[in-house]
Amino acid sequence: MNCGELTTLSKGPLPVTDVAIAFVRDVELFEQLERRLAARSGLRVRFAGSAADALALLAEQRVPTLLLDSRVKHFDQETAELCQRLLDGALPAVNLVTVGDDFYPRPVAAALSLLAVEHLAVDHETIHWESVGEKLPMVLSAVRARTIPVRKFVEACGIRINTWTPEFFPVVDDLLRVAHRDVTLLLVGETGTGKTTLAQFIHHRSPRRDRAFQHLACGALPGDLIESELFGHTRGAFTGAERNKMGRFQAAGRGTLLLDEIDVLDLKQQVKLLRVIESGEYEIVGATETRVSEARLIVASNVNLDAMMEREEFRSDLYYRLNMLEFRLPPLRDRPLDMAPLALQFIDECCAEHSIPVEGIERGLLAALKRYNWPGNLRELKNHMRRLVLFCEDRVLRMRDLSPKVLQAGEARAAEPLREIVSPARITMAQQVAQSEREILEQALAAHGQNRTRTAAALGLSRVGLYKKLKRLGLMEALTETEC
């Protein structure tokens, strides 16, 4: 089915499903919803009294459709349980439509941001029926069925890596495979992408977890002090060296040493670092005795070492020694699915730190976060979420309390897609529909391990119908049959 085959509520039955499951606590309002939808479209609404009932009823539907009361005052533990079970993959796909006001309950705001395909506005206990008439047919079409995003979650000593970004999955998997190996690792990513946190995670997943973890930000030190900080110095080794100083390699002992911003090391310092990596040997500044480091080394950089090597600013022998196990961390702007969960994580931390109660989060706020570019990545996001919590009034977080630069950038980016769509010279309606269909099919196939039978069922299509779409969009050749 394509967008041209969709009907509206005023012109007859819906094309894909005639049953929606409603998870409610305000029965009176949803009885009104049931009567209106039945009268306008023939759509039947079945009520679920618990999370388990809702999932059981949804599992019976060809295109599972859930109407969820998202108002803060009607939120309860059952709602949280249902959202969590959906995120955990209880269903392969679902059309989740939130029904409520401008705020999501804080405990499920991230989940609803990931799962909801549409929102129906409620004002003073009255549903905006014109909104239903315009939006619901498209929401309930197979073309809009949203596959449940897959999450990668690992934890070590309270340090969590939590991501819905598929491109980040291989990085996490490979790190888990080598975390317990006694080898030097290179972490590359823009400032604020979480290199320090990831290094701490690796340390806690290794046999050295009970030993020291040392972190040295090389970029924060004057160049002539880096060597002393790394290897230590003896009294009188240079002007100002009034007493012996222990270096970071010695302080780390048999633990882990993270050297951040190694790109600031000069060529002489790079030679000494390469020697430590290859043999463990070094000398304290001002001494001649050779010492041997037993620490595991993790190095990090926020610049392209390849380019530095080509400019002869970074030694090729050190680079090739490091990039054998190089891991690149994606910037936050390339992790849109992670934006809301990370924001809520930082909000929770700040609420706990300052004992500030927050019950609701404005829906538009979460959308605005995805439109900003976040040059400071996770660090910048965390600081902005602290600002929101500290500005909190009436136990809700509002979009107006975002900093002006986030709001202005979000408004500018929000206008860009509209200009693209209305420009006939760029793309036709048919091309837009085909592009959307292709993206949805690719996502659904990936979510179901390229299994066409399960993909067809999740999208409400027959196998023949799915094959026709795959062939028309040029996707058949790229698939390997994995039917079971």
QUISULMO-V548216 format. One record per residue. RES is the residue in one letter. PSI is psi in whole degrees, 0 to 359 (none if undefined). OMEGA is omega in radians with two decimals (NA if undefined). NEAR is the number of other C-alpha atoms within 10 Angstrom. Layout:
res=RES psi=PSI omega=OMEGA near=NEAR
res=RES psi=PSI omega=OMEGA near=NEAR
This chain:
res=M psi=135 omega=3.06 near=16
res=N psi=175 omega=-3.03 near=14
res=C psi=333 omega=-3.14 near=17
res=G psi=345 omega=-3.11 near=9
res=E psi=1 omega=-3.10 near=8
res=L psi=146 omega=3.05 near=17
res=T psi=174 omega=3.07 near=16
res=T psi=169 omega=-3.10 near=18
res=L psi=334 omega=-3.09 near=21
res=S psi=356 omega=-3.03 near=12
res=K psi=23 omega=3.07 near=9
res=G psi=190 omega=-3.03 near=12
res=P psi=156 omega=3.09 near=18
res=L psi=150 omega=-2.98 near=21
res=P psi=336 omega=-2.96 near=16
res=V psi=317 omega=-3.07 near=18
res=T psi=151 omega=3.07 near=19
res=D psi=12 omega=3.13 near=18
res=V psi=133 omega=3.01 near=22
res=A psi=145 omega=3.12 near=24
res=I psi=129 omega=-3.13 near=22
res=A psi=125 omega=3.06 near=27
res=F psi=108 omega=-2.92 near=24
res=V psi=163 omega=2.91 near=21
res=R psi=338 omega=3.11 near=19
res=D psi=85 omega=-3.00 near=11
res=V psi=323 omega=-3.07 near=12
res=E psi=316 omega=3.14 near=11
res=L psi=318 omega=-3.07 near=15
res=F psi=343 omega=2.95 near=21
res=E psi=322 omega=3.05 near=13
res=Q psi=318 omega=3.09 near=13
res=L psi=316 omega=-3.13 near=19
res=E psi=314 omega=-3.11 near=19
res=R psi=316 omega=-3.09 near=14
res=R psi=315 omega=-3.11 near=17
res=L psi=322 omega=3.11 near=19
res=A psi=319 omega=-3.12 near=17
res=A psi=323 omega=-3.04 near=13
res=R psi=328 omega=-2.97 near=15
res=S psi=351 omega=-3.02 near=19
res=G psi=4 omega=3.14 near=17
res=L psi=126 omega=3.10 near=20
res=R psi=143 omega=3.11 near=18
res=V psi=124 omega=3.10 near=21
res=R psi=137 omega=-3.06 near=16
res=F psi=141 omega=3.09 near=21
res=A psi=130 omega=-3.09 near=19
res=G psi=349 omega=-3.13 near=12
res=S psi=166 omega=3.11 near=16
res=A psi=319 omega=-3.14 near=19
res=A psi=318 omega=3.12 near=14
res=D psi=318 omega=-3.13 near=15
res=A psi=315 omega=-3.14 near=18
res=L psi=321 omega=3.13 near=19
res=A psi=317 omega=3.14 near=14
res=L psi=320 omega=3.12 near=19
res=L psi=325 omega=-3.13 near=23
res=A psi=340 omega=-3.14 near=17
res=E psi=346 omega=-3.02 near=9
res=Q psi=143 omega=3.10 near=18
res=R psi=318 omega=3.02 near=17
res=V psi=95 omega=-3.07 near=25
res=P psi=125 omega=-3.12 near=27
res=T psi=124 omega=-3.07 near=26
res=L psi=124 omega=2.99 near=26
res=L psi=117 omega=-3.01 near=23
res=L psi=125 omega=3.06 near=23
res=D psi=113 omega=-3.04 near=25
res=S psi=12 omega=-3.13 near=25
res=R psi=140 omega=-3.07 near=17
res=V psi=319 omega=-3.06 near=20
res=K psi=344 omega=3.12 near=12
res=H psi=7 omega=-3.14 near=13
res=F psi=140 omega=3.06 near=19
res=D psi=181 omega=-3.07 near=12
res=Q psi=328 omega=3.12 near=10
res=E psi=321 omega=3.10 near=14
res=T psi=316 omega=3.11 near=22
res=A psi=319 omega=-3.13 near=16
res=E psi=318 omega=-3.14 near=15
res=L psi=314 omega=3.13 near=21
res=C psi=318 omega=-3.12 near=22
res=Q psi=320 omega=-3.13 near=16
res=R psi=327 omega=3.05 near=15
res=L psi=316 omega=3.12 near=20
res=L psi=330 omega=3.14 near=19
res=D psi=1 omega=3.03 near=14
res=G psi=26 omega=3.10 near=14
res=A psi=331 omega=3.05 near=15
res=L psi=145 omega=3.12 near=17
res=P psi=332 omega=-3.12 near=23
res=A psi=154 omega=3.11 near=25
res=V psi=144 omega=2.95 near=25
res=N psi=98 omega=-3.14 near=25
res=L psi=121 omega=-3.14 near=26
res=V psi=117 omega=3.10 near=24
res=T psi=142 omega=3.12 near=22
res=V psi=115 omega=-3.10 near=20
res=G psi=203 omega=-3.11 near=22
res=D psi=209 omega=-3.04 near=20
res=D psi=4 omega=-3.04 near=19
res=F psi=142 omega=3.00 near=20
res=Y psi=146 omega=3.01 near=29
res=P psi=135 omega=-3.08 near=24
res=R psi=316 omega=-3.07 near=21
res=P psi=337 omega=-3.10 near=21
res=V psi=11 omega=-3.10 near=23
res=A psi=317 omega=-3.13 near=24
res=A psi=317 omega=-3.14 near=23
res=A psi=315 omega=-3.13 near=19
res=L psi=326 omega=3.08 near=22
res=S psi=325 omega=-3.14 near=17
res=L psi=328 omega=-2.94 near=20
res=L psi=325 omega=-2.97 near=22
res=A psi=134 omega=3.07 near=18
res=V psi=341 omega=-3.14 near=18
res=E psi=163 omega=3.12 near=18
res=H psi=133 omega=3.06 near=22
res=L psi=123 omega=-3.01 near=21
res=A psi=141 omega=3.06 near=18
res=V psi=127 omega=3.14 near=18
res=D psi=118 omega=-3.11 near=10
res=H psi=49 omega=3.06 near=7
res=E psi=18 omega=3.12 near=13
res=T psi=127 omega=3.11 near=12
res=I psi=138 omega=3.08 near=20
res=H psi=97 omega=-2.99 near=12
res=W psi=333 omega=3.08 near=15
res=E psi=328 omega=3.08 near=10
res=S psi=318 omega=3.09 near=13
res=V psi=314 omega=-3.09 near=19
res=G psi=327 omega=-3.12 near=16
res=E psi=324 omega=-2.93 near=13
res=K psi=322 omega=-2.94 near=16
res=L psi=321 omega=3.12 near=18
res=P psi=317 omega=3.13 near=20
res=M psi=322 omega=-3.14 near=20
res=V psi=320 omega=-3.03 near=21
res=L psi=5 omega=3.11 near=28
res=S psi=152 omega=3.13 near=24
res=A psi=330 omega=-3.14 near=24
res=V psi=330 omega=-3.09 near=21
res=R psi=358 omega=-3.11 near=19
res=A psi=128 omega=-3.06 near=23
res=R psi=123 omega=3.06 near=23
res=T psi=145 omega=3.14 near=24
res=I psi=126 omega=3.14 near=21
res=P psi=145 omega=-3.14 near=20
res=V psi=136 omega=-3.10 near=17
res=R psi=144 omega=2.97 near=17
res=K psi=120 omega=-3.09 near=15
res=F psi=125 omega=3.05 near=12
res=V psi=154 omega=-3.07 near=15
res=E psi=147 omega=3.06 near=12
res=A psi=117 omega=3.10 near=15
res=C psi=43 omega=3.10 near=11
res=G psi=354 omega=3.09 near=9
res=I psi=119 omega=-3.04 near=14
res=R psi=139 omega=2.93 near=13
res=I psi=114 omega=-3.00 near=15
res=N psi=110 omega=-3.04 near=15
res=T psi=146 omega=3.00 near=21
res=W psi=10 omega=-3.10 near=19
res=T psi=108 omega=-3.06 near=17
res=P psi=326 omega=-3.12 near=15
res=E psi=340 omega=-3.14 near=13
res=F psi=343 omega=-3.08 near=16
res=F psi=312 omega=-3.12 near=16
res=P psi=325 omega=3.11 near=12
res=V psi=314 omega=3.14 near=16
res=V psi=315 omega=-3.13 near=19
res=D psi=315 omega=-3.11 near=12
res=D psi=324 omega=3.09 near=12
res=L psi=321 omega=3.10 near=20
res=L psi=328 omega=-3.11 near=16
res=R psi=333 omega=-3.06 near=10
res=V psi=357 omega=-3.07 near=16
res=A psi=324 omega=-3.09 near=19
res=H psi=357 omega=3.11 near=16
res=R psi=146 omega=-3.10 near=13
res=D psi=69 omega=-3.08 near=13
res=V psi=157 omega=3.08 near=13
res=T psi=137 omega=-3.13 near=23
res=L psi=149 omega=3.06 near=24
res=L psi=123 omega=3.08 near=24
res=L psi=126 omega=-3.11 near=23
res=V psi=130 omega=3.11 near=23
res=G psi=159 omega=3.12 near=18
res=E psi=162 omega=3.11 near=19
res=T psi=135 omega=3.11 near=18
res=G psi=8 omega=-3.11 near=20
res=T psi=358 omega=3.04 near=22
res=G psi=26 omega=-3.11 near=20
res=K psi=319 omega=3.14 near=25
res=T psi=315 omega=3.12 near=19
res=T psi=319 omega=3.14 near=14
res=L psi=322 omega=3.09 near=18
res=A psi=320 omega=3.10 near=26
res=Q psi=322 omega=3.09 near=23
res=F psi=315 omega=3.12 near=23
res=I psi=316 omega=3.12 near=24
res=H psi=315 omega=-3.08 near=26
res=H psi=346 omega=3.06 near=22
res=R psi=1 omega=-3.07 near=19
res=S psi=167 omega=3.07 near=20
res=P psi=349 omega=-3.13 near=14
res=R psi=11 omega=-3.01 near=18
res=R psi=332 omega=-3.13 near=19
res=D psi=3 omega=3.12 near=11
res=R psi=181 omega=-3.08 near=15
res=A psi=149 omega=2.96 near=16
res=F psi=117 omega=-3.13 near=22
res=Q psi=140 omega=-3.14 near=18
res=H psi=123 omega=3.10 near=18
res=L psi=118 omega=3.05 near=18
res=A psi=99 omega=-3.06 near=15
res=C psi=326 omega=-3.10 near=22
res=G psi=345 omega=-3.13 near=15
res=A psi=359 omega=-3.07 near=11
res=L psi=147 omega=2.98 near=13
res=P psi=146 omega=-3.06 near=10
res=G psi=325 omega=-3.07 near=14
res=D psi=355 omega=3.12 near=11
res=L psi=351 omega=-3.08 near=11
res=I psi=315 omega=-3.09 near=21
res=E psi=319 omega=3.10 near=22
res=S psi=320 omega=3.14 near=21
res=E psi=324 omega=-3.13 near=19
res=L psi=311 omega=-2.95 near=23
res=F psi=350 omega=-3.08 near=21
res=G psi=170 omega=3.09 near=22
res=H psi=161 omega=3.08 near=23
res=T psi=161 omega=3.10 near=17
res=R psi=131 omega=3.12 near=15
res=G psi=6 omega=-3.12 near=13
res=A psi=331 omega=3.10 near=16
res=F psi=169 omega=-3.13 near=12
res=T psi=126 omega=-3.13 near=7
res=G psi=350 omega=3.12 near=8
res=A psi=84 omega=-3.02 near=14
res=E psi=346 omega=3.11 near=12
res=R psi=166 omega=3.11 near=11
res=N psi=144 omega=3.12 near=15
res=K psi=133 omega=3.09 near=16
res=M psi=132 omega=3.11 near=16
res=G psi=170 omega=-3.08 near=18
res=R psi=326 omega=3.11 near=24
res=F psi=318 omega=3.13 near=27
res=Q psi=320 omega=-3.12 near=19
res=A psi=326 omega=-3.14 near=19
res=A psi=335 omega=3.13 near=21
res=G psi=236 omega=3.09 near=17
res=R psi=21 omega=3.11 near=18
res=G psi=220 omega=-3.07 near=22
res=T psi=138 omega=3.08 near=29
res=L psi=121 omega=3.05 near=27
res=L psi=120 omega=3.04 near=30
res=L psi=106 omega=-3.12 near=22
res=D psi=150 omega=3.13 near=23
res=E psi=49 omega=-3.14 near=19
res=I psi=349 omega=3.13 near=23
res=D psi=345 omega=-3.14 near=20
res=V psi=350 omega=3.14 near=21
res=L psi=138 omega=3.06 near=19
res=D psi=174 omega=-3.03 near=15
res=L psi=324 omega=3.12 near=14
res=K psi=317 omega=3.13 near=10
res=Q psi=326 omega=3.10 near=17
res=Q psi=322 omega=3.11 near=19
res=V psi=315 omega=-3.12 near=15
res=K psi=324 omega=3.10 near=15
res=L psi=319 omega=3.11 near=19
res=L psi=321 omega=3.13 near=18
res=R psi=318 omega=3.12 near=14
res=V psi=318 omega=-3.12 near=20
res=I psi=318 omega=-3.04 near=20
res=E psi=324 omega=-3.06 near=11
res=S psi=347 omega=-3.06 near=10
res=G psi=358 omega=-3.03 near=17
res=E psi=145 omega=3.05 near=16
res=Y psi=166 omega=3.05 near=20
res=E psi=141 omega=3.01 near=16
res=I psi=141 omega=3.12 near=23
res=V psi=125 omega=-3.13 near=22
res=G psi=1 omega=3.13 near=16
res=A psi=163 omega=3.14 near=12
res=T psi=349 omega=-3.12 near=9
res=E psi=131 omega=3.11 near=9
res=T psi=130 omega=3.09 near=11
res=R psi=163 omega=3.13 near=15
res=V psi=123 omega=3.11 near=13
res=S psi=137 omega=3.07 near=21
res=E psi=7 omega=-3.09 near=16
res=A psi=150 omega=2.97 near=27
res=R psi=137 omega=-3.06 near=24
res=L psi=130 omega=2.95 near=22
res=I psi=127 omega=3.14 near=23
res=V psi=151 omega=-3.08 near=23
res=A psi=151 omega=3.12 near=24
res=S psi=145 omega=3.06 near=20
res=N psi=14 omega=3.08 near=19
res=V psi=166 omega=-3.13 near=16
res=N psi=104 omega=-3.13 near=12
res=L psi=334 omega=3.06 near=19
res=D psi=310 omega=-3.10 near=15
res=A psi=322 omega=3.11 near=11
res=M psi=321 omega=3.12 near=15
res=M psi=319 omega=3.13 near=16
res=E psi=329 omega=3.10 near=11
res=R psi=4 omega=3.14 near=10
res=E psi=32 omega=3.06 near=11
res=E psi=348 omega=3.12 near=16
res=F psi=131 omega=-3.04 near=21
res=R psi=134 omega=-3.13 near=19
res=S psi=323 omega=-3.12 near=15
res=D psi=324 omega=3.08 near=12
res=L psi=318 omega=-3.13 near=17
res=Y psi=312 omega=-3.11 near=17
res=Y psi=332 omega=3.07 near=12
res=R psi=326 omega=-3.09 near=16
res=L psi=322 omega=-2.98 near=19
res=N psi=2 omega=3.02 near=16
res=M psi=324 omega=3.08 near=11
res=L psi=74 omega=-3.12 near=15
res=E psi=135 omega=-3.14 near=17
res=F psi=126 omega=-3.10 near=19
res=R psi=127 omega=-3.13 near=17
res=L psi=127 omega=-3.12 near=19
res=P psi=147 omega=3.06 near=18
res=P psi=160 omega=-3.08 near=19
res=L psi=327 omega=-3.12 near=26
res=R psi=339 omega=3.09 near=18
res=D psi=11 omega=-3.14 near=14
res=R psi=57 omega=-3.05 near=16
res=P psi=326 omega=3.13 near=16
res=L psi=337 omega=-3.13 near=20
res=D psi=350 omega=-2.99 near=19
res=M psi=306 omega=-3.10 near=23
res=A psi=314 omega=3.10 near=21
res=P psi=320 omega=3.12 near=21
res=L psi=319 omega=3.11 near=19
res=A psi=316 omega=-3.14 near=21
res=L psi=326 omega=3.08 near=21
res=Q psi=315 omega=3.14 near=14
res=F psi=324 omega=3.09 near=20
res=I psi=315 omega=3.13 near=24
res=D psi=316 omega=-3.13 near=19
res=E psi=317 omega=-3.12 near=16
res=C psi=322 omega=3.10 near=20
res=C psi=317 omega=3.14 near=16
res=A psi=320 omega=-3.10 near=11
res=E psi=320 omega=-3.04 near=9
res=H psi=5 omega=3.14 near=11
res=S psi=46 omega=3.12 near=9
res=I psi=118 omega=3.14 near=15
res=P psi=130 omega=3.06 near=15
res=V psi=124 omega=-3.10 near=19
res=E psi=329 omega=-3.07 near=17
res=G psi=157 omega=3.13 near=22
res=I psi=128 omega=-3.13 near=24
res=E psi=132 omega=-3.09 near=19
res=R psi=320 omega=-3.12 near=20
res=G psi=335 omega=3.13 near=14
res=L psi=314 omega=-3.12 near=19
res=L psi=324 omega=3.09 near=21
res=A psi=323 omega=-3.13 near=17
res=A psi=326 omega=3.13 near=19
res=L psi=325 omega=-3.10 near=23
res=K psi=342 omega=-3.10 near=22
res=R psi=346 omega=3.13 near=19
res=Y psi=150 omega=-3.01 near=20
res=N psi=338 omega=3.10 near=16
res=W psi=64 omega=3.12 near=17
res=P psi=333 omega=3.10 near=16
res=G psi=3 omega=3.03 near=16
res=N psi=222 omega=-3.01 near=18
res=L psi=322 omega=-3.13 near=21
res=R psi=317 omega=3.14 near=15
res=E psi=318 omega=3.11 near=16
res=L psi=316 omega=-3.13 near=20
res=K psi=317 omega=-3.14 near=21
res=N psi=322 omega=3.12 near=14
res=H psi=324 omega=3.10 near=20
res=M psi=326 omega=3.04 near=23
res=R psi=319 omega=3.11 near=20
res=R psi=314 omega=-3.13 near=16
res=L psi=314 omega=-3.10 near=21
res=V psi=319 omega=-3.12 near=24
res=L psi=333 omega=3.11 near=16
res=F psi=1 omega=-2.98 near=13
res=C psi=135 omega=3.03 near=16
res=E psi=146 omega=3.08 near=13
res=D psi=24 omega=3.05 near=9
res=R psi=20 omega=3.09 near=14
res=V psi=147 omega=3.08 near=20
res=L psi=130 omega=-3.04 near=26
res=R psi=149 omega=-3.12 near=21
res=M psi=329 omega=-3.10 near=18
res=R psi=340 omega=-3.11 near=12
res=D psi=0 omega=2.97 near=17
res=L psi=154 omega=3.14 near=19
res=S psi=151 omega=-3.10 near=12
res=P psi=322 omega=-3.09 near=10
res=K psi=327 omega=3.08 near=10
res=V psi=316 omega=-3.14 near=18
res=L psi=315 omega=-3.09 near=18
res=Q psi=317 omega=3.12 near=15
res=A psi=321 omega=3.13 near=15
res=G psi=319 omega=3.12 near=18
res=E psi=319 omega=-3.13 near=14
res=A psi=316 omega=-3.12 near=11
res=R psi=328 omega=-3.14 near=15
res=A psi=332 omega=-3.13 near=16
res=A psi=339 omega=-3.05 near=10
res=E psi=313 omega=-3.13 near=10
res=P psi=326 omega=-3.13 near=9
res=L psi=318 omega=3.13 near=10
res=R psi=324 omega=3.13 near=10
res=E psi=317 omega=-3.04 near=12
res=I psi=320 omega=-3.04 near=14
res=V psi=0 omega=3.13 near=12
res=S psi=103 omega=-3.08 near=10
res=P psi=340 omega=-3.11 near=10
res=A psi=341 omega=-3.04 near=8
res=R psi=313 omega=-3.05 near=9
res=I psi=138 omega=3.14 near=12
res=T psi=167 omega=3.10 near=13
res=M psi=318 omega=-3.13 near=13
res=A psi=321 omega=3.12 near=12
res=Q psi=322 omega=3.09 near=11
res=Q psi=315 omega=-3.13 near=12
res=V psi=314 omega=-3.13 near=14
res=A psi=319 omega=3.13 near=17
res=Q psi=317 omega=3.13 near=13
res=S psi=316 omega=3.13 near=16
res=E psi=317 omega=-3.12 near=20
res=R psi=314 omega=-3.14 near=18
res=E psi=317 omega=-3.13 near=11
res=I psi=318 omega=3.13 near=19
res=L psi=317 omega=3.13 near=22
res=E psi=318 omega=3.13 near=15
res=Q psi=317 omega=-3.12 near=17
res=A psi=318 omega=3.11 near=26
res=L psi=317 omega=3.13 near=20
res=A psi=320 omega=-3.13 near=15
res=A psi=335 omega=-3.10 near=18
res=H psi=24 omega=3.06 near=18
res=G psi=33 omega=-3.14 near=13
res=Q psi=13 omega=3.12 near=18
res=N psi=116 omega=-3.01 near=18
res=R psi=328 omega=3.14 near=22
res=T psi=310 omega=-3.14 near=17
res=R psi=325 omega=3.11 near=20
res=T psi=315 omega=3.13 near=26
res=A psi=317 omega=3.14 near=21
res=A psi=318 omega=-3.12 near=17
res=A psi=327 omega=-3.12 near=24
res=L psi=0 omega=3.14 near=26
res=G psi=31 omega=-3.12 near=22
res=L psi=158 omega=2.95 near=20
res=S psi=163 omega=3.10 near=14
res=R psi=321 omega=3.14 near=15
res=V psi=317 omega=3.13 near=10
res=G psi=320 omega=3.10 near=12
res=L psi=315 omega=3.14 near=20
res=Y psi=318 omega=-3.13 near=16
res=K psi=318 omega=3.13 near=14
res=K psi=316 omega=3.14 near=19
res=L psi=318 omega=-3.14 near=19
res=K psi=317 omega=-3.12 near=11
res=R psi=326 omega=-3.09 near=12
res=L psi=5 omega=3.08 near=14
res=G psi=28 omega=-3.10 near=11
res=L psi=349 omega=-3.07 near=15
res=M psi=318 omega=-3.04 near=14
res=E psi=333 omega=-3.05 near=8
res=A psi=355 omega=-3.04 near=8
res=L psi=148 omega=2.97 near=12
res=T psi=127 omega=-3.06 near=10
res=E psi=127 omega=3.11 near=11
res=T psi=32 omega=-3.12 near=11
res=E psi=147 omega=3.07 near=10
res=C psi=none omega=NA near=7
